[in-house]
């Protein structure tokens, strides 16, 4: 479960900006849109959060920050080498920040324990890294490392609650790698739940990354999984009566293999083998009692995108994961967007308390029937050309306020300033 995330000096973010999924004291949609964290003295958490703002306001960069943090945790110890640069991109419009470190911090719950983990880094160096755990409700500092640029040495502080050969882990931690990742790689059991949260409980969908389509094909080809896929398709009103998935070992010579390569339907299975996968959708004939089948790639782009994502949505919900999605409405009808939001905000389906955070321009869901006031966020460039992130609740709106109308009127900011163009001189 995600509690909050903050970022400083990364891409369009200069000052520290914070996204919180902790619910306010507001009572609207309390049972539907929030859930108990199970942690004493911690408020309920919201199931979803929508981020609005103009193009270029920094919405996508927030998700890129989450993705950067996740990938650094997962790969810095395993794949990085001495001298290899990190892909941190500081705020570039100021000489003061361009050489300063980028900082990331995240608060989350894993296995009923609250964690507060963060690090700051330049392209070549982890400058600081820290972890605070709350196994009994009170904070315990498990470790803190800080690099001193003047002395070129790292000061370490490891708490008594972190058990094991600290010196071995510290010695193995490269300057451009995280201590958390290195210790886990060296079989530290105590830190594995934190690593697993980044690995198994966090999904980030940004440009160039999609929910794993193989999960859909694998689900649809199983006897117990196909009904789940069909429920998604029927709920989305896509008029697909059936779907048949064909999976074959990849062979570049047969037509199936060539088609799979051309259409990006070539996947690596869990055993590491390559599979060529095709899917055909069945549609009711308009002038007979029969049906017509065609390759699913002949369906609309929106239908294809939704179909390919079904397995990913099912996995997120089943695992109780947190998923960040950039432009949720891309190629999707507003009713399908509402369907996906409702999927997370229906406790009967979302029994494991999965969370959805998404950026959007879709105004059809910007209303008090769908969201609480603390679930709507805005991102915009301020006068200093850096991104400011803020919640609608900061404006003190009434619970029955017309969110969409007031947003378009400019009450909350985060609107593009659209000028005029003369095309003929």
C-alpha positions in Angstrom: 0.0 0.0 0.0 1.3 3.4 -0.9 1.1 6.2 1.6 3.0 9.0 -0.1 5.8 9.8 -2.6 7.9 12.9 -2.8 10.5 14.1 -5.4 13.0 16.9 -5.4 15.2 18.2 -8.3 14.2 15.7 -11.0 13.2 16.8 -14.5 10.6 19.6 -14.1 10.5 19.2 -10.3 12.8 21.7 -8.6 11.5 22.1 -5.0 10.2 19.1 -3.1 6.7 18.0 -4.2 4.6 15.4 -2.5 1.8 13.2 -3.5 -0.2 11.7 -0.6 -2.8 8.9 -0.6 -3.7 9.5 3.0 -7.4 10.3 3.2 -8.5 13.6 4.8 -11.2 13.7 7.5 -13.9 14.2 4.8 -16.8 11.8 5.1 -18.0 11.5 1.5 -17.5 8.1 -0.2 -15.7 6.9 2.9 -16.5 3.2 2.6 -16.2 3.1 -1.2 -13.2 5.2 -2.0 -11.0 4.7 1.1 -9.8 1.7 3.2 -8.1 1.1 6.5 -4.3 0.8 6.3 -4.3 -1.5 9.3 -1.7 0.7 10.9 -2.5 2.3 14.3 -2.7 6.1 14.2 -2.4 6.2 10.4 -5.5 7.6 8.6 -7.4 5.6 5.9 -5.8 5.6 2.4 -7.6 6.4 -0.8 -8.0 3.8 -3.5 -7.4 6.1 -6.4 -6.0 9.5 -7.3 -6.4 11.5 -10.5 -3.8 14.1 -11.6 -4.9 16.9 -13.9 -2.9 19.7 -15.5 -1.9 21.2 -18.8 0.4 19.6 -21.3 4.0 20.2 -20.2 2.9 20.8 -16.6 4.9 17.9 -15.2 2.3 15.1 -14.7 4.2 12.5 -16.6 7.5 13.5 -14.9 5.9 12.6 -11.5 5.4 9.0 -12.8 8.9 9.0 -14.4 10.2 9.9 -10.9 8.4 6.9 -9.4 9.7 4.7 -12.2 13.3 5.9 -11.7 13.2 5.2 -8.1 11.8 1.7 -8.7 14.3 0.8 -11.3 17.2 2.1 -9.3 16.1 -0.1 -6.4 15.7 -3.2 -8.7 18.8 -2.8 -10.8 21.6 -0.7 -9.2 23.2 -3.6 -7.4 22.6 -6.3 -10.0 23.5 -4.5 -13.3 25.4 -1.3 -12.4 29.2 -1.2 -12.6 31.7 1.1 -11.1 31.7 4.3 -13.1 28.4 3.6 -14.8 26.1 6.6 -14.6 22.6 6.7 -13.2 19.9 8.2 -15.3 18.9 10.9 -12.8 18.0 14.1 -14.6 18.0 17.2 -12.3 16.1 20.4 -13.0 18.0 21.9 -15.9 16.8 25.5 -15.9 18.9 26.6 -13.0 22.7 26.5 -12.5 22.1 25.8 -8.8 20.2 22.6 -9.4 21.8 21.1 -12.5 24.7 19.7 -10.5 22.7 19.1 -7.3 21.4 15.7 -6.4 17.9 14.4 -7.2 16.0 13.1 -4.2 13.2 10.5 -3.9 11.3 9.3 -0.8 8.4 6.9 -0.5 6.2 5.8 2.4 4.5 2.4 2.0 3.1 -0.6 3.9 4.4 -4.1 3.3 3.5 -7.2 5.4 1.7 -4.9 7.9 4.8 -2.8 8.5 5.1 0.8 7.5 8.4 1.9 5.9 9.9 5.2 5.0 12.7 4.8 2.4 14.6 7.3 0.3 17.8 8.2 -1.5 19.4 11.2 -3.3 21.8 10.8 -6.2 23.7 12.5 -8.9 24.5 10.8 -12.2 27.5 9.1 -10.7 26.9 8.8 -7.0 24.4 7.8 -4.4 24.7 10.9 -2.1 22.4 9.7 0.7 20.2 6.7 1.4 18.0 6.1 4.4 15.4 3.6 5.8 13.1 4.1 8.7 10.8 1.2 9.8 7.8 1.3 12.1 7.3 -2.4 13.1 5.8 -1.5 16.5 4.4 1.9 15.6 7.5 3.8 16.6 10.2 4.8 14.1 13.4 2.7 14.0 16.3 4.0 11.9 17.6 0.9 10.2 20.4 2.7 8.2 21.5 6.0 6.9 24.5 6.6 4.6 25.8 10.1 3.6 28.5 10.9 1.1 30.8 13.8 1.8 32.0 15.4 -1.4 34.9 17.2 0.3 36.4 14.2 2.0 35.1 11.8 -0.7 34.0 9.4 2.1 30.7 8.0 3.1 29.5 8.2 6.7 27.4 5.2 7.8 24.9 4.9 10.6 23.3 1.4 11.0 20.8 0.9 13.7 20.8 -2.0 16.2 17.5 -3.2 14.7 19.1 -4.2 11.4 20.7 -7.5 12.0 23.5 -9.2 10.1 27.0 -8.5 8.7 26.7 -4.8 8.1 30.4 -4.4 7.3 30.2 -7.0 4.5 27.2 -5.3 2.9 28.7 -1.8 3.2 32.0 -3.0 1.7 30.1 -4.5 -1.3 28.0 -1.4 -1.9 29.4 0.5 -4.9 29.2 4.3 -4.9 26.5 4.2 -7.7 24.5 1.3 -6.1 22.0 1.3 -3.3 22.8 -0.3 0.0 19.2 -1.7 0.2 19.7 -3.5 -3.2 23.2 -4.7 -2.4 22.2 -6.2 1.0 19.2 -8.0 -0.5 21.5 -9.3 -3.3 23.7 -10.7 -0.5 20.7 -12.5 1.0 19.6 -10.1 3.7 16.2 -11.5 4.7 15.2 -8.5 6.8 15.3 -6.1 3.8 13.7 -8.4 1.3 10.1 -7.3 2.0 11.1 -3.7 1.1 12.7 -4.9 -2.1 9.8 -7.1 -3.0 7.4 -4.2 -2.6 9.2 -2.4 -5.4 9.4 -5.6 -7.4 5.9 -7.1 -6.9 3.7 -4.4 -5.5 4.5 -1.4 -7.7 3.7 -1.0 -11.4 4.4 2.2 -13.5 3.0 2.7 -17.0 4.7 5.6 -18.8 5.3 6.3 -22.5 7.2 3.2 -23.9 5.9 0.9 -21.1 2.5 -0.9 -21.0 0.9 -3.4 -18.7 2.4 -6.7 -19.7 0.2 -8.0 -22.6 1.5 -11.6 -22.1 -0.5 -11.7 -18.9 -3.7 -11.3 -21.0 -2.8 -14.0 -23.5 -1.7 -16.3 -20.7 -5.0 -15.7 -18.8 -7.2 -16.1 -21.9 -5.6 -19.4 -22.8 -6.4 -21.0 -19.4 -9.7 -22.7 -18.7 -10.1 -20.8 -15.4 -8.7 -17.5 -16.8 -10.8 -17.1 -20.0 -14.0 -16.3 -18.1 -12.2 -13.4 -16.3 -11.1 -12.0 -19.7 -14.6 -12.3 -21.1 -16.0 -10.5 -18.0 -13.7 -7.5 -18.7 -14.7 -7.4 -22.4 -18.4 -7.7 -21.7 -18.3 -5.1 -18.9 -16.6 -2.7 -21.3 -19.4 -3.4 -23.9 -17.0 -4.3 -26.7 -19.4 -6.7 -28.4 -17.0 -9.6 -28.4 -18.7 -12.9 -28.0 -15.6 -15.1 -27.6 -11.9 -15.0 -27.9 -9.6 -17.8 -28.9 -5.8 -17.7 -28.1 -3.3 -19.8 -30.0 0.2 -20.3 -28.4 3.0 -22.0 -30.2 6.7 -22.3 -29.8 8.3 -19.6 -31.8 9.5 -20.6 -35.3 10.5 -17.8 -37.6 9.6 -19.9 -40.7 5.8 -20.5 -40.4 3.4 -17.7 -41.1 2.4 -17.6 -37.4 5.9 -16.8 -36.3 6.4 -14.1 -39.0 3.0 -12.5 -38.0 3.9 -12.6 -34.3 7.1 -10.7 -35.0 5.4 -8.1 -37.2 2.7 -7.5 -34.7 4.8 -7.6 -31.5 3.1 -10.9 -30.3 6.3 -12.7 -29.5 6.8 -13.3 -25.8 9.2 -14.9 -23.4 7.5 -17.5 -21.2 8.2 -18.1 -17.5 10.6 -20.8 -18.5 12.5 -18.5 -20.8 11.3 -20.0 -24.1 9.9 -17.9 -26.9 6.2 -18.2 -27.8 4.3 -16.8 -30.8 0.8 -15.9 -29.8 -2.2 -15.1 -31.9 -5.8 -14.2 -30.8 -9.0 -14.2 -32.7 -12.2 -12.4 -31.5 -15.7 -13.6 -32.3 -18.5 -11.2 -33.3 -22.2 -11.8 -33.8 -23.3 -11.7 -37.4 -25.8 -9.0 -38.2 -27.9 -11.0 -40.7 -27.7 -14.6 -39.4 -27.5 -16.7 -36.3 -23.8 -17.3 -36.9 -20.6 -15.5 -35.9 -17.6 -14.0 -37.6 -14.0 -14.4 -36.4 -11.1 -12.2 -37.1 -7.6 -11.5 -35.7 -7.8 -9.2 -32.7 -5.4 -6.8 -34.4 -8.2 -5.9 -36.8 -10.3 -4.5 -33.9 -10.0 -0.8 -33.0 -6.9 0.5 -31.4 -8.9 1.2 -28.2 -10.2 -2.4 -28.1 -6.7 -3.8 -28.7 -5.2 -1.7 -26.0 -7.9 -2.6 -23.5 -7.7 -6.3 -24.4 -3.9 -6.4 -24.0 -4.1 -4.7 -20.6 -6.7 -7.0 -19.0 -4.2 -9.5 -17.6 -2.2 -6.6 -16.1 -5.3 -5.1 -14.5 -6.3 -8.5 -13.1 -2.8 -9.0 -11.7 -2.7 -5.6 -10.0 -6.1 -6.1 -8.4 -5.4 -9.7 -7.4 -2.0 -8.7 -5.8 -3.2 -5.6 -4.1 -0.5 -3.6 -6.0 -0.2 0.1 -6.6 -0.2 1.1 -10.2 0.7 4.5 -11.8 -0.7 5.0 -15.3 0.1 8.0 -17.6 -3.0 9.3 -19.5 -5.3 6.5 -18.5 -7.9 7.6 -21.1 -5.5 7.2 -24.1 -7.5 5.4 -26.8 -10.2 4.5 -24.3 -13.8 5.6 -24.2 -14.7 7.7 -21.1 -17.1 4.8 -20.0 -14.1 2.4 -20.0 -12.1 4.9 -18.0 -14.9 5.0 -15.5 -15.1 1.2 -15.5 -11.4 0.9 -14.6 -11.8 3.5 -11.8 -14.8 1.7 -10.4 -12.9 -1.6 -10.5 -10.6 -0.1 -7.9 -13.3 1.7 -5.9 -15.6 -1.4 -5.6 -14.6 -3.2 -2.5 -16.2 -6.4 -3.6 -13.7 -6.6 -6.5 -10.7 -4.8 -4.8 -10.6 -7.0 -1.7 -6.7 -6.6 -1.5 -6.9 -2.8 -1.6 -5.0 -2.2 -4.8 -4.4 1.5 -5.6 -4.6 3.4 -8.9 -2.8 6.7 -9.5 -3.2 8.2 -13.0 -2.8 11.3 -15.0 -5.6 12.4 -17.3 -7.4 15.1 -19.3 -10.7 13.3 -19.1 -13.3 15.7 -17.6 -16.1 13.1 -17.5 -14.8 11.7 -14.2 -13.9 15.0 -12.6 -17.0 15.1 -10.3 -18.0 14.4 -6.8 -19.9 11.2 -7.8 -16.6 9.6 -8.7 -14.0 11.2 -6.4 -13.6 12.7 -3.0 -11.9 16.1 -2.8 -8.6 14.5 -1.5 -8.4 12.2 -4.6 -8.0 15.0 -7.2 -4.6 16.5 -7.7 -3.2 19.1 -10.1 0.3 19.7 -11.6 1.3 22.9 -13.3 4.5 24.9 -14.0 4.9 27.8 -11.6 6.6 31.2 -12.2 10.0 29.5 -11.8 9.1 27.1 -14.6 9.2 24.1 -12.2 6.3 21.8 -11.4 4.0 22.4 -8.5 1.8 19.5 -7.3 -1.2 20.2 -5.1 -4.5 18.7 -4.1 -8.0 20.1 -4.7 -8.6 19.8 -1.0 -6.1 22.7 -0.5 -8.7 25.0 -1.9 -11.4 24.1 0.6 -14.0 23.1 -1.9 -17.5 22.1 -0.8 -18.2 18.4 -1.1 -21.1 19.1 -3.5 -19.0 21.5 -5.6 -19.0 21.3 -9.4 -15.4 20.1 -9.8 -15.3 20.1 -13.6 -17.0 23.5 -14.0 -14.8 25.2 -11.4 -11.6 23.7 -12.8 -12.4 25.0 -16.3 -13.2 28.4 -14.8 -9.6 28.4 -13.4 -10.5 28.1 -9.7 -7.9 25.5 -9.0 -5.3 26.6 -11.6 -3.4 24.0 -13.6 -5.0 25.1 -16.9 -3.3 25.8 -20.2 -3.2 29.4 -21.3 -4.4 29.1 -24.9 -3.6 32.0 -27.2 -4.6 32.8 -30.7 -2.9 32.0 -34.0 -3.2 33.9 -37.3 -2.7 31.5 -40.2 -2.8 34.2 -42.9 -0.5 36.9 -41.7 
